[in-house]
Protein backbone atom coordinates (compact mmCIF):
# COMPACT_ATOMS: atom_id res chain seq x y z
CA UNK A 1 0.00 0.00 0.00
CA UNK A 2 1.54 3.29 -1.12
CA UNK A 3 1.92 6.39 1.01
CA UNK A 4 -0.57 8.28 -1.13
CA UNK A 5 -3.16 5.53 -0.83
CA UNK A 6 -2.88 5.51 2.96
CA UNK A 7 -3.08 9.31 3.00
CA UNK A 8 -6.34 9.21 1.02
CA UNK A 9 -7.99 6.23 2.73
CA UNK A 10 -7.29 7.57 6.23
CA UNK A 11 -8.21 11.19 5.50
CA UNK A 12 -11.70 11.03 7.00
CA UNK A 13 -10.58 9.18 10.13
CA UNK A 14 -7.52 11.34 10.73
CA UNK A 15 -9.52 14.48 10.03
CA UNK A 16 -12.02 13.61 12.75
CA UNK A 17 -9.20 12.57 15.08
CA UNK A 18 -7.41 15.87 14.45
CA UNK A 19 -10.53 17.75 15.54
CA UNK A 20 -10.64 15.68 18.74
CA UNK A 21 -6.95 16.51 19.31
CA UNK A 22 -7.65 20.24 18.88
CA UNK A 23 -10.55 20.11 21.36
CA UNK A 24 -8.50 18.10 23.83
CA UNK A 25 -5.56 20.49 23.57
CA UNK A 26 -7.65 23.67 23.82
CA UNK A 27 -9.71 22.54 26.82
CA UNK A 28 -6.74 21.11 28.73
CA UNK A 29 -4.63 24.22 28.14
CA UNK A 30 -7.52 26.45 29.16
CA UNK A 31 -7.73 24.50 32.41
CA UNK A 32 -3.95 24.57 32.77
CA UNK A 33 -3.81 28.33 32.21
CA UNK A 34 -6.45 29.05 34.86
CA UNK A 35 -4.81 26.73 37.40
CA UNK A 36 -1.37 28.02 36.45
CA UNK A 37 -2.36 31.63 37.05
CA UNK A 38 -3.81 30.73 40.45
CA UNK A 39 -0.62 28.86 41.37
CA UNK A 40 1.50 31.78 40.18
CA UNK A 41 -0.35 34.11 42.57
CA UNK A 42 0.10 31.53 45.32
CA UNK A 43 3.86 31.49 44.68
CA UNK A 44 4.25 35.28 44.85
CA UNK A 45 1.91 35.55 47.83
CA UNK A 46 3.27 36.60 51.21
CA UNK A 47 1.20 33.83 52.82
CA UNK A 48 3.50 30.88 53.46
CA UNK A 49 0.74 28.26 53.33
CA UNK A 50 -0.17 29.31 49.76
CA UNK A 51 3.51 29.26 48.75
CA UNK A 52 3.84 25.77 50.23
CA UNK A 53 0.75 24.51 48.37
CA UNK A 54 2.03 25.86 45.05
CA UNK A 55 5.55 24.49 45.56
CA UNK A 56 4.24 21.06 46.55
CA UNK A 57 1.89 20.94 43.55
CA UNK A 58 4.64 21.89 41.10
CA UNK A 59 7.12 19.44 42.65
CA UNK A 60 4.64 16.54 42.48
CA UNK A 61 3.57 17.20 38.89
CA UNK A 62 7.06 17.87 37.56
CA UNK A 63 8.48 14.91 39.44
CA UNK A 64 6.18 12.28 37.94
CA UNK A 65 5.71 11.22 34.29
CA UNK A 66 2.68 12.52 32.43
CA UNK A 67 1.65 9.00 31.39
CA UNK A 68 1.49 8.00 35.08
CA UNK A 69 -0.70 11.02 35.82
CA UNK A 70 -3.04 10.12 32.96
CA UNK A 71 -3.36 6.54 34.20
CA UNK A 72 -3.92 7.78 37.75
CA UNK A 73 -6.78 10.09 36.77
CA UNK A 74 -8.45 7.49 34.56
CA UNK A 75 -7.89 4.22 36.41
CA UNK A 76 -6.72 5.34 39.85
CA UNK A 77 -9.63 7.64 40.65
CA UNK A 78 -12.14 5.06 39.47
CA UNK A 79 -10.65 2.31 41.66
CA UNK A 80 -9.54 4.38 44.63
CA UNK A 81 -12.46 6.80 44.97
CA UNK A 82 -15.17 5.06 43.00
CA UNK A 83 -15.41 7.89 40.46
CA UNK A 84 -16.56 6.84 37.01
CA UNK A 85 -14.89 9.23 34.60
CA UNK A 86 -14.88 8.88 30.81
CA UNK A 87 -11.61 8.85 28.91
CA UNK A 88 -12.03 12.27 27.25
CA UNK A 89 -12.63 14.32 30.44
CA UNK A 90 -9.97 12.24 32.20
CA UNK A 91 -7.52 13.22 29.46
CA UNK A 92 -8.45 16.90 29.75
CA UNK A 93 -8.07 16.79 33.53
CA UNK A 94 -4.70 15.03 33.46
CA UNK A 95 -3.24 17.19 30.67
CA UNK A 96 -4.56 20.41 32.23
CA UNK A 97 -3.24 19.64 35.70
CA UNK A 98 0.13 18.68 34.19
CA UNK A 99 0.39 21.85 32.08
CA UNK A 100 -0.56 24.05 35.05
CA UNK A 101 2.69 23.23 36.85
CA UNK A 102 4.73 24.66 33.97
CA UNK A 103 2.40 27.53 33.12
CA UNK A 104 2.51 28.64 36.77
CA UNK A 105 6.25 29.24 36.56
CA UNK A 106 5.85 31.11 33.28
CA UNK A 107 3.28 33.46 34.80
CA UNK A 108 5.27 33.84 38.01
CA UNK A 109 8.42 34.82 36.13
CA UNK A 110 6.53 37.26 33.92
CA UNK A 111 4.79 38.94 36.87
CA UNK A 112 7.98 39.27 38.87
CA UNK A 113 9.82 40.71 35.85
CA UNK A 114 7.63 43.84 35.96
CA UNK A 115 9.34 46.70 37.78
CA UNK A 116 8.06 46.99 41.36
CA UNK A 117 7.94 50.75 40.91
CA UNK A 118 4.93 50.38 38.64
CA UNK A 119 2.93 48.70 41.40
CA UNK A 120 4.03 51.35 43.88
CA UNK A 121 3.06 54.15 41.49
CA UNK A 122 -0.36 52.59 40.90
CA UNK A 123 -0.95 52.23 44.63
CA UNK A 124 0.07 55.86 45.18
CA UNK A 125 -2.64 56.89 42.69
CA UNK A 126 -5.26 55.23 44.84
CA UNK A 127 -5.56 51.84 43.14
CA UNK A 128 -6.05 48.77 45.28
CA UNK A 129 -3.62 45.87 44.89
CA UNK A 130 -6.06 43.83 42.73
CA UNK A 131 -6.80 46.88 40.54
CA UNK A 132 -3.11 47.64 40.04
CA UNK A 133 -2.42 43.99 39.26
CA UNK A 134 -5.29 43.80 36.74
CA UNK A 135 -4.74 47.16 35.01
CA UNK A 136 -0.98 47.67 35.19
CA UNK A 137 0.98 44.50 35.92
CA UNK A 138 -0.96 41.68 34.27
CA UNK A 139 -1.28 43.22 30.76
CA UNK A 140 2.51 43.64 30.63
CA UNK A 141 3.14 40.24 32.20
CA UNK A 142 0.86 38.56 29.67
CA UNK A 143 2.76 40.05 26.73
CA UNK A 144 6.06 38.92 28.20
CA UNK A 145 4.75 35.43 28.91
CA UNK A 146 3.29 34.87 25.44
CA UNK A 147 6.41 33.38 23.76
CA UNK A 148 7.08 30.78 26.50
CA UNK A 149 3.35 30.12 26.75
CA UNK A 150 3.31 29.44 23.02
CA UNK A 151 6.07 26.88 23.46
CA UNK A 152 4.19 25.26 26.32
CA UNK A 153 1.00 25.14 24.29
CA UNK A 154 2.79 23.36 21.45
CA UNK A 155 4.23 20.88 23.96
CA UNK A 156 0.68 20.39 25.25
CA UNK A 157 -0.53 19.63 21.74
CA UNK A 158 2.06 16.90 21.33
CA UNK A 159 1.54 15.60 24.88
CA UNK A 160 -2.12 15.01 24.02
CA UNK A 161 -1.03 11.93 22.06
CA UNK A 162 -0.52 10.06 25.35
CA UNK A 163 -4.25 9.91 26.08
CA UNK A 164 -4.50 7.33 23.29
CA UNK A 165 -3.44 4.81 25.96
CA UNK A 166 -6.70 5.32 27.86
CA UNK A 167 -8.82 4.96 24.72
CA UNK A 168 -9.25 8.52 23.42
CA UNK A 169 -9.49 8.29 19.64
CA UNK A 170 -7.37 11.35 18.88
CA UNK A 171 -4.64 11.45 16.22
CA UNK A 172 -2.26 8.95 17.77
CA UNK A 173 -5.09 6.68 18.86
CA UNK A 174 -6.35 6.67 15.27
CA UNK A 175 -2.84 5.86 14.04
CA UNK A 176 -2.61 2.89 16.40
CA UNK A 177 -5.91 1.54 15.05
CA UNK A 178 -5.02 2.12 11.39
CA UNK A 179 -1.56 0.59 11.71
CA UNK A 180 -2.96 -2.57 13.31
CA UNK A 181 -5.55 -2.84 10.53
CA UNK A 182 -3.43 -2.19 7.42
CA UNK A 183 -0.13 -3.70 8.64
CA UNK A 184 1.72 -0.63 7.35
CA UNK A 185 3.02 1.02 10.56
CA UNK A 186 5.81 2.98 8.88
CA UNK A 187 3.55 4.71 6.35
CA UNK A 188 0.66 5.10 8.79
CA UNK A 189 2.79 6.81 11.44
CA UNK A 190 4.39 8.97 8.74
CA UNK A 191 0.92 10.21 7.75
CA UNK A 192 0.10 10.66 11.43
CA UNK A 193 3.22 12.77 11.85
CA UNK A 194 2.14 15.03 8.99
CA UNK A 195 -1.12 15.80 10.76
CA UNK A 196 0.70 16.70 13.97
CA UNK A 197 3.14 18.84 12.00
CA UNK A 198 0.27 20.67 10.29
CA UNK A 199 -1.42 21.40 13.63
CA UNK A 200 1.84 22.65 15.17
CA UNK A 201 2.50 24.93 12.19
CA UNK A 202 -1.03 26.35 12.35
CA UNK A 203 -0.72 26.87 16.10
CA UNK A 204 2.69 28.55 15.69
CA UNK A 205 1.34 30.85 12.98
CA UNK A 206 -1.60 31.94 15.15
CA UNK A 207 0.68 32.62 18.11
CA UNK A 208 3.03 34.72 15.97
CA UNK A 209 0.05 36.71 14.69
CA UNK A 210 -1.09 37.33 18.25
CA UNK A 211 2.40 38.47 19.29
CA UNK A 212 2.59 40.90 16.36
CA UNK A 213 -0.88 42.23 17.15
CA UNK A 214 0.02 42.91 20.78
CA UNK A 215 3.35 44.42 19.75
CA UNK A 216 1.61 46.76 17.27
CA UNK A 217 -1.00 47.83 19.84
CA UNK A 218 1.80 48.97 22.13
CA UNK A 219 3.50 51.02 19.47
CA UNK A 220 6.25 48.52 18.92
CA UNK A 221 7.43 48.40 22.50
CA UNK A 222 7.68 45.21 24.56
C-alpha positions as CSV (number, residue, x, y, z in Angstrom):
1,X,0.0,0.0,0.0
2,X,1.5,3.3,-1.1
3,X,1.9,6.4,1.0
4,X,-0.6,8.3,-1.1
5,X,-3.2,5.5,-0.8
6,X,-2.9,5.5,3.0
7,X,-3.1,9.3,3.0
8,X,-6.3,9.2,1.0
9,X,-8.0,6.2,2.7
10,X,-7.3,7.6,6.2
11,X,-8.2,11.2,5.5
12,X,-11.7,11.0,7.0
13,X,-10.6,9.2,10.1
14,X,-7.5,11.3,10.7
15,X,-9.5,14.5,10.0
16,X,-12.0,13.6,12.7
17,X,-9.2,12.6,15.1
18,X,-7.4,15.9,14.4
19,X,-10.5,17.8,15.5
20,X,-10.6,15.7,18.7
21,X,-7.0,16.5,19.3
22,X,-7.6,20.2,18.9
23,X,-10.5,20.1,21.4
24,X,-8.5,18.1,23.8
25,X,-5.6,20.5,23.6
26,X,-7.6,23.7,23.8
27,X,-9.7,22.5,26.8
28,X,-6.7,21.1,28.7
29,X,-4.6,24.2,28.1
30,X,-7.5,26.4,29.2
31,X,-7.7,24.5,32.4
32,X,-3.9,24.6,32.8
33,X,-3.8,28.3,32.2
34,X,-6.5,29.0,34.9
35,X,-4.8,26.7,37.4
36,X,-1.4,28.0,36.4
37,X,-2.4,31.6,37.0
38,X,-3.8,30.7,40.5
39,X,-0.6,28.9,41.4
40,X,1.5,31.8,40.2
41,X,-0.4,34.1,42.6
42,X,0.1,31.5,45.3
43,X,3.9,31.5,44.7
44,X,4.2,35.3,44.9
45,X,1.9,35.6,47.8
46,X,3.3,36.6,51.2
47,X,1.2,33.8,52.8
48,X,3.5,30.9,53.5
49,X,0.7,28.3,53.3
50,X,-0.2,29.3,49.8
51,X,3.5,29.3,48.7
52,X,3.8,25.8,50.2
53,X,0.8,24.5,48.4
54,X,2.0,25.9,45.0
55,X,5.6,24.5,45.6
56,X,4.2,21.1,46.6
57,X,1.9,20.9,43.5
58,X,4.6,21.9,41.1
59,X,7.1,19.4,42.6
60,X,4.6,16.5,42.5
61,X,3.6,17.2,38.9
62,X,7.1,17.9,37.6
63,X,8.5,14.9,39.4
64,X,6.2,12.3,37.9
65,X,5.7,11.2,34.3
66,X,2.7,12.5,32.4
67,X,1.6,9.0,31.4
68,X,1.5,8.0,35.1
69,X,-0.7,11.0,35.8
70,X,-3.0,10.1,33.0
71,X,-3.4,6.5,34.2
72,X,-3.9,7.8,37.7
73,X,-6.8,10.1,36.8
74,X,-8.5,7.5,34.6
75,X,-7.9,4.2,36.4
76,X,-6.7,5.3,39.8
77,X,-9.6,7.6,40.6
78,X,-12.1,5.1,39.5
79,X,-10.7,2.3,41.7
80,X,-9.5,4.4,44.6
81,X,-12.5,6.8,45.0
82,X,-15.2,5.1,43.0
83,X,-15.4,7.9,40.5
84,X,-16.6,6.8,37.0
85,X,-14.9,9.2,34.6
86,X,-14.9,8.9,30.8
87,X,-11.6,8.9,28.9
88,X,-12.0,12.3,27.2
89,X,-12.6,14.3,30.4
90,X,-10.0,12.2,32.2
91,X,-7.5,13.2,29.5
92,X,-8.4,16.9,29.8
93,X,-8.1,16.8,33.5
94,X,-4.7,15.0,33.5
95,X,-3.2,17.2,30.7
96,X,-4.6,20.4,32.2
97,X,-3.2,19.6,35.7
98,X,0.1,18.7,34.2
99,X,0.4,21.9,32.1
100,X,-0.6,24.0,35.1
101,X,2.7,23.2,36.9
102,X,4.7,24.7,34.0
103,X,2.4,27.5,33.1
104,X,2.5,28.6,36.8
105,X,6.3,29.2,36.6
106,X,5.9,31.1,33.3
107,X,3.3,33.5,34.8
108,X,5.3,33.8,38.0
109,X,8.4,34.8,36.1
110,X,6.5,37.3,33.9
111,X,4.8,38.9,36.9
112,X,8.0,39.3,38.9
113,X,9.8,40.7,35.9
114,X,7.6,43.8,36.0
115,X,9.3,46.7,37.8
116,X,8.1,47.0,41.4
117,X,7.9,50.7,40.9
118,X,4.9,50.4,38.6
119,X,2.9,48.7,41.4
120,X,4.0,51.4,43.9
121,X,3.1,54.1,41.5
122,X,-0.4,52.6,40.9
123,X,-1.0,52.2,44.6
124,X,0.1,55.9,45.2
125,X,-2.6,56.9,42.7
126,X,-5.3,55.2,44.8
127,X,-5.6,51.8,43.1
128,X,-6.0,48.8,45.3
129,X,-3.6,45.9,44.9
130,X,-6.1,43.8,42.7
131,X,-6.8,46.9,40.5
132,X,-3.1,47.6,40.0
133,X,-2.4,44.0,39.3
134,X,-5.3,43.8,36.7
135,X,-4.7,47.2,35.0
136,X,-1.0,47.7,35.2
137,X,1.0,44.5,35.9
138,X,-1.0,41.7,34.3
139,X,-1.3,43.2,30.8
140,X,2.5,43.6,30.6
141,X,3.1,40.2,32.2
142,X,0.9,38.6,29.7
143,X,2.8,40.1,26.7
144,X,6.1,38.9,28.2
145,X,4.8,35.4,28.9
146,X,3.3,34.9,25.4
147,X,6.4,33.4,23.8
148,X,7.1,30.8,26.5
149,X,3.3,30.1,26.8
150,X,3.3,29.4,23.0
151,X,6.1,26.9,23.5
152,X,4.2,25.3,26.3
153,X,1.0,25.1,24.3
154,X,2.8,23.4,21.4
155,X,4.2,20.9,24.0
156,X,0.7,20.4,25.2
157,X,-0.5,19.6,21.7
158,X,2.1,16.9,21.3
159,X,1.5,15.6,24.9
160,X,-2.1,15.0,24.0
161,X,-1.0,11.9,22.1
162,X,-0.5,10.1,25.4
163,X,-4.2,9.9,26.1
164,X,-4.5,7.3,23.3
165,X,-3.4,4.8,26.0
166,X,-6.7,5.3,27.9
167,X,-8.8,5.0,24.7
168,X,-9.3,8.5,23.4
169,X,-9.5,8.3,19.6
170,X,-7.4,11.4,18.9
171,X,-4.6,11.4,16.2
172,X,-2.3,8.9,17.8
173,X,-5.1,6.7,18.9
174,X,-6.3,6.7,15.3
175,X,-2.8,5.9,14.0
176,X,-2.6,2.9,16.4
177,X,-5.9,1.5,15.1
178,X,-5.0,2.1,11.4
179,X,-1.6,0.6,11.7
180,X,-3.0,-2.6,13.3
181,X,-5.5,-2.8,10.5
182,X,-3.4,-2.2,7.4
183,X,-0.1,-3.7,8.6
184,X,1.7,-0.6,7.4
185,X,3.0,1.0,10.6
186,X,5.8,3.0,8.9
187,X,3.6,4.7,6.3
188,X,0.7,5.1,8.8
189,X,2.8,6.8,11.4
190,X,4.4,9.0,8.7
191,X,0.9,10.2,7.7
192,X,0.1,10.7,11.4
193,X,3.2,12.8,11.9
194,X,2.1,15.0,9.0
195,X,-1.1,15.8,10.8
196,X,0.7,16.7,14.0
197,X,3.1,18.8,12.0
198,X,0.3,20.7,10.3
199,X,-1.4,21.4,13.6
200,X,1.8,22.7,15.2
201,X,2.5,24.9,12.2
202,X,-1.0,26.4,12.4
203,X,-0.7,26.9,16.1
204,X,2.7,28.5,15.7
205,X,1.3,30.9,13.0
206,X,-1.6,31.9,15.1
207,X,0.7,32.6,18.1
208,X,3.0,34.7,16.0
209,X,0.1,36.7,14.7
210,X,-1.1,37.3,18.3
211,X,2.4,38.5,19.3
212,X,2.6,40.9,16.4
213,X,-0.9,42.2,17.1
214,X,0.0,42.9,20.8
215,X,3.3,44.4,19.7
216,X,1.6,46.8,17.3
217,X,-1.0,47.8,19.8
218,X,1.8,49.0,22.1
219,X,3.5,51.0,19.5
220,X,6.3,48.5,18.9
221,X,7.4,48.4,22.5
222,X,7.7,45.2,24.6
